[in-house]
Amino acid sequence: MQISYSSRKQISSLLLYLLVAVVLIIIAFPVYWLISTSIKPGGEVTQSPPRLHPLLYFLGKLQVCSWYGWCDQVLRQ
């Protein structure tokens, strides 16, 4: 039983899209983890097992930095 050219092309395209999706998830997950950890309260950051998303969003840890003062408050802590 032979597979036609169009079927092989569709299968190879599907495998390529699956590979691209997996690579994007692998690349995007650390960025998601960084952002979600930055808005978690302190006790939730060190919790074991870790949660994928924060229960409470705590934006107090995030500080706006100007170009001239470049995070002086963060660096002094």
The first five atom37 places (N, CA, C, CB, O) and aatype in JSON, in Angstrom:
{
  "aatype": [12, 5, 9, 15, 18, 15, 15, 1, 11, 5, 9, 15, 15, 10, 10, 10, 18, 10, 10, 19, 0, 19, 19, 10, 9, 9, 9, 0, 13, 14, 19, 18, 17, 10, 9, 15, 16, 15, 9, 11, 14, 7, 7, 6, 19, 16, 5, 15, 14, 14, 1, 10, 8, 14, 10, 10, 18, 13, 10, 7, 11, 10, 5, 19, 4, 15, 17, 18, 7, 17, 4, 3, 5, 19, 10, 1, 5],
  "atom_mask": [
    [1, 1, 1, 1, 1],
    [1, 1, 1, 1, 1],
    [1, 1, 1, 1, 1],
    [1, 1, 1, 1, 1],
    [1, 1, 1, 1, 1],
    [1, 1, 1, 1, 1],
    [1, 1, 1, 1, 1],
    [1, 1, 1, 1, 1],
    [1, 1, 1, 1, 1],
    [1, 1, 1, 1, 1],
    [1, 1, 1, 1, 1],
    [1, 1, 1, 1, 1],
    [1, 1, 1, 1, 1],
    [1, 1, 1, 1, 1],
    [1, 1, 1, 1, 1],
    [1, 1, 1, 1, 1],
    [1, 1, 1, 1, 1],
    [1, 1, 1, 1, 1],
    [1, 1, 1, 1, 1],
    [1, 1, 1, 1, 1],
    [1, 1, 1, 1, 1],
    [1, 1, 1, 1, 1],
    [1, 1, 1, 1, 1],
    [1, 1, 1, 1, 1],
    [1, 1, 1, 1, 1],
    [1, 1, 1, 1, 1],
    [1, 1, 1, 1, 1],
    [1, 1, 1, 1, 1],
    [1, 1, 1, 1, 1],
    [1, 1, 1, 1, 1],
    [1, 1, 1, 1, 1],
    [1, 1, 1, 1, 1],
    [1, 1, 1, 1, 1],
    [1, 1, 1, 1, 1],
    [1, 1, 1, 1, 1],
    [1, 1, 1, 1, 1],
    [1, 1, 1, 1, 1],
    [1, 1, 1, 1, 1],
    [1, 1, 1, 1, 1],
    [1, 1, 1, 1, 1],
    [1, 1, 1, 1, 1],
    [1, 1, 1, 0, 1],
    [1, 1, 1, 0, 1],
    [1, 1, 1, 1, 1],
    [1, 1, 1, 1, 1],
    [1, 1, 1, 1, 1],
    [1, 1, 1, 1, 1],
    [1, 1, 1, 1, 1],
    [1, 1, 1, 1, 1],
    [1, 1, 1, 1, 1],
    [1, 1, 1, 1, 1],
    [1, 1, 1, 1, 1],
    [1, 1, 1, 1, 1],
    [1, 1, 1, 1, 1],
    [1, 1, 1, 1, 1],
    [1, 1, 1, 1, 1],
    [1, 1, 1, 1, 1],
    [1, 1, 1, 1, 1],
    [1, 1, 1, 1, 1],
    [1, 1, 1, 0, 1],
    [1, 1, 1, 1, 1],
    [1, 1, 1, 1, 1],
    [1, 1, 1, 1, 1],
    [1, 1, 1, 1, 1],
    [1, 1, 1, 1, 1],
    [1, 1, 1, 1, 1],
    [1, 1, 1, 1, 1],
    [1, 1, 1, 1, 1],
    [1, 1, 1, 0, 1],
    [1, 1, 1, 1, 1],
    [1, 1, 1, 1, 1],
    [1, 1, 1, 1, 1],
    [1, 1, 1, 1, 1],
    [1, 1, 1, 1, 1],
    [1, 1, 1, 1, 1],
    [1, 1, 1, 1, 1],
    [1, 1, 1, 1, 1]
  ],
  "atom_positions": [
    [[0.84, -1.18, 0.0], [0.0, 0.0, 0.0], [0.88, 1.24, 0.0], [-0.96, 0.0, 1.21], [1.71, 1.42, 0.89]],
    [[0.71, 2.07, -0.99], [1.51, 3.27, -1.11], [0.71, 4.48, -0.66], [2.02, 3.45, -2.55], [-0.51, 4.56, -0.86]],
    [[1.42, 5.41, -0.07], [0.79, 6.65, 0.36], [1.03, 7.68, -0.74], [1.37, 7.14, 1.75], [2.14, 7.83, -1.24]],
    [[0.0, 8.37, -1.09], [0.12, 9.36, -2.16], [0.99, 10.54, -1.72], [-1.27, 9.86, -2.6], [1.21, 10.76, -0.52]],
    [[1.46, 11.28, -2.69], [2.32, 12.44, -2.42], [1.62, 13.48, -1.56], [2.78, 13.07, -3.74], [2.22, 14.03, -0.64]],
    [[0.36, 13.75, -1.85], [-0.37, 14.77, -1.07], [-0.57, 14.32, 0.38], [-1.73, 15.06, -1.72], [-0.53, 15.13, 1.3]],
    [[-0.8, 13.02, 0.58], [-0.94, 12.51, 1.95], [0.37, 12.61, 2.7], [-1.42, 11.06, 1.94], [0.38, 12.98, 3.87]],
    [[1.49, 12.29, 2.04], [2.8, 12.4, 2.68], [3.09, 13.86, 3.02], [3.9, 11.83, 1.77], [3.66, 14.16, 4.07]],
    [[2.72, 14.75, 2.13], [2.96, 16.18, 2.38], [2.12, 16.66, 3.56], [2.63, 17.0, 1.12], [2.61, 17.45, 4.38]],
    [[0.87, 16.22, 3.67], [0.02, 16.61, 4.79], [0.57, 16.06, 6.1], [-1.41, 16.11, 4.57], [0.58, 16.75, 7.12]],
    [[1.03, 14.81, 6.08], [1.58, 14.2, 7.3], [2.85, 14.93, 7.72], [1.87, 12.7, 7.08], [3.04, 15.22, 8.9]],
    [[3.72, 15.23, 6.76], [4.96, 15.94, 7.11], [4.66, 17.36, 7.61], [5.91, 16.0, 5.9], [5.34, 17.85, 8.51]],
    [[3.66, 18.01, 7.05], [3.27, 19.34, 7.55], [2.73, 19.25, 8.97], [2.22, 19.97, 6.62], [3.05, 20.09, 9.81]],
    [[1.92, 18.25, 9.23], [1.37, 18.07, 10.57], [2.48, 17.81, 11.58], [0.36, 16.91, 10.58], [2.46, 18.38, 12.67]],
    [[3.44, 16.96, 11.24], [4.56, 16.68, 12.14], [5.4, 17.93, 12.37], [5.44, 15.55, 11.58], [5.87, 18.17, 13.49]],
    [[5.59, 18.72, 11.33], [6.34, 19.96, 11.48], [5.62, 20.93, 12.42], [6.56, 20.62, 10.12], [6.24, 21.53, 13.28]],
    [[4.31, 21.08, 12.25], [3.54, 21.96, 13.13], [3.55, 21.46, 14.57], [2.08, 22.08, 12.62], [3.61, 22.27, 15.5]],
    [[3.48, 20.16, 14.77], [3.56, 19.61, 16.13], [4.93, 19.89, 16.75], [3.29, 18.1, 16.11], [5.01, 20.25, 17.93]],
    [[5.98, 19.74, 15.97], [7.32, 20.03, 16.46], [7.47, 21.5, 16.82], [8.37, 19.63, 15.42], [8.03, 21.83, 17.87]],
    [[6.97, 22.39, 15.98], [7.03, 23.83, 16.25], [6.22, 24.16, 17.51], [6.49, 24.63, 15.05], [6.66, 24.97, 18.32]],
    [[5.06, 23.54, 17.68], [4.25, 23.79, 18.88], [4.97, 23.34, 20.14], [2.9, 23.06, 18.76], [4.94, 24.05, 21.15]],
    [[5.61, 22.19, 20.1], [6.34, 21.69, 21.27], [7.5, 22.61, 21.6], [6.85, 20.25, 21.03], [7.73, 22.93, 22.77]],
    [[8.24, 23.05, 20.59], [9.37, 23.95, 20.82], [8.89, 25.28, 21.39], [10.15, 24.18, 19.51], [9.53, 25.82, 22.29]],
    [[7.79, 25.81, 20.89], [7.26, 27.06, 21.42], [6.83, 26.93, 22.87], [6.08, 27.53, 20.57], [7.05, 27.84, 23.67]],
    [[6.23, 25.81, 23.21], [5.83, 25.59, 24.61], [7.07, 25.51, 25.51], [5.0, 24.29, 24.75], [7.09, 26.08, 26.6]],
    [[8.09, 24.82, 25.04], [9.32, 24.7, 25.83], [9.98, 26.06, 26.01], [10.3, 23.72, 25.15], [10.53, 26.35, 27.08]],
    [[9.95, 26.89, 24.99], [10.56, 28.22, 25.09], [9.69, 29.17, 25.92], [10.77, 28.82, 23.69], [10.23, 29.97, 26.68]],
    [[8.39, 29.08, 25.8], [7.49, 30.02, 26.49], [7.3, 29.7, 27.97], [6.14, 30.04, 25.81], [7.0, 30.61, 28.75]],
    [[7.47, 28.46, 28.38], [7.2, 28.1, 29.77], [8.1, 28.84, 30.76], [7.37, 26.62, 29.95], [7.58, 29.31, 31.77]],
    [[9.41, 28.96, 30.55], [10.22, 29.73, 31.51], [9.78, 31.19, 31.65], [11.68, 29.69, 31.11], [9.84, 31.76, 32.74]],
    [[9.34, 31.79, 30.56], [8.86, 33.17, 30.62], [7.58, 33.24, 31.45], [8.62, 33.74, 29.19], [7.42, 34.13, 32.28]],
    [[6.68, 32.3, 31.22], [5.45, 32.23, 32.02], [5.79, 32.03, 33.5], [4.53, 31.09, 31.52], [5.22, 32.69, 34.36]],
    [[6.72, 31.13, 33.8], [7.1, 30.84, 35.18], [7.7, 32.08, 35.84], [8.09, 29.67, 35.24], [7.41, 32.35, 37.01]],
    [[8.51, 32.81, 35.12], [9.12, 34.03, 35.64], [8.05, 35.05, 36.01], [10.08, 34.63, 34.62], [8.09, 35.63, 37.09]],
    [[7.1, 35.26, 35.12], [6.05, 36.26, 35.37], [5.12, 35.8, 36.49], [5.24, 36.52, 34.1], [4.77, 36.6, 37.36]],
    [[4.72, 34.52, 36.48], [3.81, 34.06, 37.53], [4.47, 34.05, 38.9], [3.29, 32.66, 37.19], [3.81, 34.31, 39.9]],
    [[5.76, 33.75, 38.96], [6.47, 33.76, 40.23], [6.64, 35.19, 40.74], [7.84, 33.09, 40.09], [6.65, 35.41, 41.95]],
    [[6.78, 36.14, 39.84], [6.99, 37.52, 40.28], [5.74, 38.12, 40.91], [7.43, 38.37, 39.12], [5.84, 39.11, 41.63]],
    [[4.56, 37.55, 40.65], [3.34, 38.11, 41.24], [2.76, 37.22, 42.34], [2.3, 38.32, 40.17], [1.66, 37.47, 42.83]],
    [[3.51, 36.18, 42.74], [3.05, 35.32, 43.84], [3.47, 35.93, 45.17], [3.61, 33.89, 43.7], [4.53, 36.55, 45.26]],
    [[2.66, 35.75, 46.21], [3.11, 36.14, 47.55], [4.29, 35.28, 47.98], [1.95, 36.02, 48.56], [4.48, 34.18, 47.47]],
    [[5.09, 35.78, 48.93], [6.31, 35.1, 49.35], [6.13, 33.65, 49.77], [0.0, 0.0, 0.0], [6.94, 32.8, 49.39]],
    [[5.08, 33.36, 50.54], [4.88, 31.99, 51.0], [4.53, 31.03, 49.88], [0.0, 0.0, 0.0], [4.84, 29.84, 49.95]],
    [[3.91, 31.54, 48.86], [3.51, 30.68, 47.74], [4.7, 30.38, 46.81], [2.38, 31.33, 46.96], [4.68, 29.38, 46.09]],
    [[5.71, 31.23, 46.83], [6.89, 31.01, 45.99], [7.66, 29.81, 46.46], [7.79, 32.25, 45.98], [8.16, 29.02, 45.65]],
    [[7.78, 29.64, 47.78], [8.58, 28.55, 48.34], [7.76, 27.31, 48.64], [9.26, 29.01, 49.6], [8.29, 26.36, 49.23]],
    [[6.51, 27.29, 48.26], [5.62, 26.17, 48.54], [6.06, 24.93, 47.75], [4.16, 26.54, 48.19], [6.51, 25.03, 46.61]],
    [[5.91, 23.77, 48.38], [6.23, 22.52, 47.7], [5.02, 21.61, 47.77], [7.48, 21.83, 48.33], [4.51, 21.4, 48.87]],
    [[4.55, 21.09, 46.72], [4.94, 21.26, 45.32], [4.5, 22.63, 44.8], [4.34, 20.15, 44.46], [3.49, 23.18, 45.26]],
    [[5.24, 23.17, 43.85], [4.91, 24.5, 43.34], [3.63, 24.5, 42.52], [6.05, 25.05, 42.5], [3.27, 23.5, 41.9]],
    [[2.94, 25.64, 42.53], [1.73, 25.8, 41.71], [2.1, 26.44, 40.39], [0.66, 26.66, 42.46], [3.03, 27.24, 40.31]],
    [[1.37, 26.08, 39.34], [1.64, 26.66, 38.03], [1.13, 28.09, 37.92], [1.01, 25.82, 36.95], [1.65, 28.88, 37.13]],
    [[0.11, 28.43, 38.7], [-0.41, 29.8, 38.67], [-0.67, 30.23, 40.11], [-1.72, 29.89, 37.81], [-1.0, 29.41, 40.96]],
    [[-0.51, 31.52, 40.38], [-0.71, 32.0, 41.75], [-2.18, 31.99, 42.15], [-0.15, 33.41, 41.9], [-3.07, 32.25, 41.34]],
    [[-2.42, 31.69, 43.42], [-3.79, 31.76, 43.94], [-4.2, 33.21, 44.13], [-3.91, 30.99, 45.27], [-5.34, 33.59, 43.83]],
    [[-3.27, 34.0, 44.62], [-3.51, 35.44, 44.82], [-2.49, 36.2, 43.97], [-3.39, 35.84, 46.34], [-1.31, 35.84, 43.93]],
    [[-2.95, 37.22, 43.32], [-2.04, 38.05, 42.53], [-1.55, 39.19, 43.4], [-2.72, 38.58, 41.25], [-2.35, 40.0, 43.87]],
    [[-0.27, 39.27, 43.61], [0.33, 40.27, 44.47], [1.25, 41.14, 43.62], [1.12, 39.61, 45.65], [2.38, 40.76, 43.31]],
    [[0.76, 42.32, 43.25], [1.53, 43.2, 42.38], [2.42, 44.16, 43.15], [0.59, 43.98, 41.49], [3.09, 44.99, 42.54]],
    [[2.44, 44.07, 44.46], [3.25, 44.98, 45.26], [4.74, 44.77, 45.07], [0.0, 0.0, 0.0], [5.52, 45.7, 45.29]],
    [[5.16, 43.57, 44.67], [6.57, 43.31, 44.48], [7.1, 43.93, 43.19], [6.83, 41.83, 44.47], [8.3, 44.16, 43.05]],
    [[6.22, 44.2, 42.25], [6.65, 44.77, 40.98], [6.8, 46.27, 41.13], [5.66, 44.44, 39.86], [5.91, 46.94, 41.65]],
    [[7.92, 46.79, 40.68], [8.17, 48.22, 40.78], [8.49, 48.76, 39.4], [9.32, 48.53, 41.77], [9.16, 48.1, 38.59]],
    [[8.01, 49.95, 39.14], [8.28, 50.59, 37.85], [9.63, 51.27, 37.94], [7.16, 51.6, 37.47], [9.9, 52.03, 38.87]],
    [[10.47, 51.0, 36.98], [11.82, 51.58, 36.97], [11.92, 52.61, 35.87], [12.89, 50.48, 36.79], [11.48, 52.39, 34.75]],
    [[12.51, 53.74, 36.2], [12.74, 54.75, 35.17], [14.11, 54.49, 34.55], [12.65, 56.2, 35.77], [14.93, 53.76, 35.11]],
    [[14.35, 55.08, 33.41], [15.65, 54.9, 32.75], [16.76, 55.52, 33.58], [15.63, 55.52, 31.35], [17.89, 55.03, 33.55]],
    [[16.47, 56.59, 34.31], [17.52, 57.29, 35.05], [17.76, 56.66, 36.42], [17.16, 58.75, 35.21], [18.89, 56.61, 36.89]],
    [[16.69, 56.2, 37.07], [16.84, 55.63, 38.4], [17.01, 54.12, 38.38], [0.0, 0.0, 0.0], [17.12, 53.52, 39.45]],
    [[17.03, 53.52, 37.29], [17.06, 52.09, 36.96], [17.01, 51.18, 38.18], [18.29, 51.78, 36.17], [18.02, 50.58, 38.57]],
    [[15.86, 51.08, 38.75], [15.54, 50.13, 39.82], [16.4, 50.3, 41.06], [15.7, 48.74, 39.3], [16.88, 49.32, 41.62]],
    [[16.6, 51.54, 41.49], [17.38, 51.77, 42.7], [16.73, 51.07, 43.9], [17.52, 53.28, 42.98], [17.44, 50.53, 44.76]],
    [[15.4, 51.07, 43.97], [14.73, 50.44, 45.11], [14.99, 48.93, 45.11], [13.21, 50.71, 45.08], [15.19, 48.34, 46.17]],
    [[15.01, 48.32, 43.96], [15.21, 46.87, 43.87], [16.64, 46.52, 44.21], [14.86, 46.36, 42.48], [16.88, 45.55, 44.93]],
    [[17.59, 47.3, 43.72], [18.98, 47.0, 43.94], [19.42, 47.23, 45.38], [19.82, 47.8, 43.03], [20.37, 46.61, 45.85]],
    [[18.73, 48.13, 46.09], [19.06, 48.4, 47.49], [18.55, 47.33, 48.44], [18.5, 49.74, 47.9], [19.01, 47.25, 49.58]],
    [[17.61, 46.51, 48.0], [17.02, 45.52, 48.91], [17.96, 44.39, 49.2], [15.74, 44.97, 48.33], [17.61, 43.47, 49.94]]
  ]
}
